[in-house]
Amino acid sequence: NIYTGEFLRAVISPTPGAELKWGIPFTTRPYSLTGYYAYSPKKIDYASGAHSDKLGQMDKAQILVFLTDWDEPFVVATSTETFVDLPNDPHIIALGSIETDLDTGGQYKEFECVLEYRSDRKPKYIVAVACSSLYGDYFTGGQGSVMYVDEWEFIYR
């Protein structure tokens, strides 16, 4: 995974996980995020509790970008399943996401992730994430799924 923000700490007990601070200061309103990715998915061979139904399915990569007007970055805590509520967080101003399970065969593929605006408010933070296992936050994924990203750029219209 890569993300805009800060790694705070690893959690060993009682439930393994990590704490991450999501978001960096950002005040403009781009139309989209573009760039290139290469992806090689594997079948999901490890799944935790609530996602055990994903076993045997093809892993999925995700590129996610959203703008918020939070007062401070959001602390994600995977061990307590504290995550951003993307559909319902009233502080999310715009959201764009791409999910895919297609193998690019070692070749880079161009993408454009268009942001859908929910408000005309001015952003305070941006979160951009790329991950090779969509459910990795829940310790679910295909061992060996790999994604590379390059040349990210915001497009303004």
C-alpha positions as CSV (number, residue, x, y, z in Angstrom):
1,N,0.0,0.0,0.0
2,I,0.9,3.6,-0.5
3,Y,-1.1,6.5,0.9
4,T,-0.8,10.2,1.7
5,G,-0.3,10.6,5.4
6,E,1.8,9.1,8.1
7,F,2.4,5.6,9.6
8,L,1.9,6.0,13.4
9,R,2.6,2.6,14.8
10,A,2.2,-1.2,14.5
11,V,-0.2,-2.9,16.9
12,I,0.8,-6.3,18.1
13,S,-1.8,-7.1,20.8
14,P,-4.6,-7.9,21.4
15,T,-5.4,-7.8,17.7
16,P,-2.5,-7.2,15.2
17,G,-2.8,-4.2,12.9
18,A,-1.5,-0.7,12.3
19,E,-2.4,2.9,13.0
20,L,-2.1,5.3,10.1
21,K,-2.8,9.1,9.8
22,W,-4.6,9.6,6.5
23,G,-4.5,12.9,4.7
24,I,-2.2,15.8,3.9
25,P,-3.1,19.5,3.5
26,F,-4.6,20.2,0.1
27,T,-7.0,23.1,-0.9
28,T,-7.7,22.8,-4.6
29,R,-10.4,21.0,-6.5
30,P,-9.0,18.8,-9.2
31,Y,-11.2,17.1,-11.8
32,S,-9.3,13.8,-11.8
33,L,-6.2,11.9,-10.9
34,T,-4.4,10.3,-13.8
35,G,-1.4,8.0,-14.1
36,Y,-0.3,4.5,-14.9
37,Y,-0.5,1.2,-13.1
38,A,0.7,-2.4,-13.6
39,Y,-1.1,-5.1,-11.8
40,S,-0.6,-8.8,-11.2
41,P,-3.4,-10.3,-9.0
42,K,-3.5,-13.6,-7.3
43,K,-6.5,-15.5,-6.0
44,I,-7.4,-14.7,-2.4
45,D,-5.7,-17.3,-0.3
46,Y,-6.1,-15.7,3.1
47,A,-9.2,-14.1,4.5
48,S,-10.2,-13.1,8.0
49,G,-13.6,-13.6,9.6
50,A,-16.1,-11.3,7.9
51,H,-14.4,-11.7,4.5
52,S,-13.9,-15.5,4.4
53,D,-16.4,-15.6,1.5
54,K,-13.7,-14.0,-0.6
55,L,-11.5,-17.1,-0.5
56,G,-10.7,-18.3,-4.0
57,Q,-11.9,-15.1,-5.7
58,M,-9.4,-13.0,-7.6
59,D,-7.8,-10.2,-5.6
60,K,-8.5,-6.6,-6.6
61,A,-6.3,-3.5,-6.8
62,Q,-7.7,-0.1,-5.8
63,I,-6.7,3.5,-6.5
64,L,-8.6,5.8,-4.3
65,V,-8.6,9.6,-4.0
66,F,-10.8,11.9,-1.9
67,L,-10.9,15.4,-0.6
68,T,-12.1,16.3,2.9
69,D,-12.7,19.2,5.2
70,W,-11.8,17.3,8.3
71,D,-10.2,19.5,11.1
72,E,-7.2,17.1,11.2
73,P,-6.1,13.9,9.4
74,F,-8.1,10.8,10.1
75,V,-6.5,8.1,12.2
76,V,-7.1,4.6,10.7
77,A,-6.8,1.8,13.1
78,T,-6.9,-1.6,11.4
79,S,-6.8,-3.6,14.7
80,T,-10.1,-2.0,15.9
81,E,-11.5,-1.7,12.3
82,T,-11.6,2.1,12.5
83,F,-11.9,3.2,8.9
84,V,-13.2,6.2,7.0
85,D,-16.9,5.8,6.1
86,L,-16.5,6.7,2.5
87,P,-20.2,6.6,1.5
88,N,-21.4,8.5,4.6
89,D,-18.7,10.8,6.0
90,P,-20.2,14.3,5.7
91,H,-16.7,15.8,5.6
92,I,-15.9,14.1,2.2
93,I,-16.2,16.7,-0.5
94,A,-15.2,14.6,-3.5
95,L,-14.4,10.9,-4.1
96,G,-12.9,8.9,-6.9
97,S,-12.1,5.2,-7.0
98,I,-10.9,2.6,-9.4
99,E,-11.0,-1.2,-8.6
100,T,-9.7,-3.9,-10.9
101,D,-8.8,-7.6,-10.9
102,L,-7.4,-7.5,-14.5
103,D,-3.8,-8.6,-14.9
104,T,-2.0,-6.1,-17.1
105,G,0.6,-8.7,-18.1
106,G,3.5,-6.7,-16.8
107,Q,2.6,-3.7,-18.8
108,Y,1.6,-0.3,-17.5
109,K,-1.9,0.8,-18.2
110,E,-3.1,4.4,-18.1
111,F,-5.9,5.3,-15.7
112,E,-8.1,8.3,-15.0
113,C,-9.9,8.5,-11.6
114,V,-12.6,11.2,-11.9
115,L,-13.6,12.8,-8.7
116,E,-17.3,13.0,-8.0
117,Y,-18.1,16.1,-6.0
118,R,-20.6,16.0,-3.2
119,S,-20.2,19.7,-2.1
120,D,-18.8,23.0,-3.2
121,R,-16.9,23.4,0.1
122,K,-13.1,24.1,0.0
123,P,-11.0,21.0,0.9
124,K,-8.5,21.0,3.7
125,Y,-7.0,17.5,3.1
126,I,-6.5,15.0,0.4
127,V,-6.2,11.2,0.8
128,A,-4.7,9.2,-2.1
129,V,-4.3,5.4,-1.7
130,A,-3.0,2.6,-4.0
131,C,-3.2,-1.0,-2.8
132,S,-2.8,-4.4,-4.5
133,S,-5.4,-6.0,-2.2
134,L,-8.7,-4.2,-1.8
135,Y,-9.4,-6.0,1.5
136,G,-5.9,-5.8,2.8
137,D,-7.0,-3.6,5.7
138,Y,-9.0,-6.6,6.8
139,F,-6.1,-9.1,6.4
140,T,-7.7,-10.5,3.3
141,G,-5.9,-10.9,0.0
142,G,-3.9,-13.0,-2.4
143,Q,-0.4,-13.6,-1.4
144,G,1.8,-12.3,-4.2
145,S,-0.6,-9.7,-5.7
146,V,1.6,-6.8,-6.9
147,M,0.7,-3.4,-8.2
148,Y,3.1,-0.6,-9.4
149,V,2.0,3.0,-9.9
150,D,3.7,5.8,-11.7
151,E,3.4,9.3,-13.0
152,W,0.4,10.5,-10.9
153,E,-1.0,13.9,-11.9
154,F,-4.0,16.0,-11.1
155,I,-6.1,17.3,-14.0
156,Y,-7.9,20.6,-13.6
157,R,-10.7,21.8,-15.9
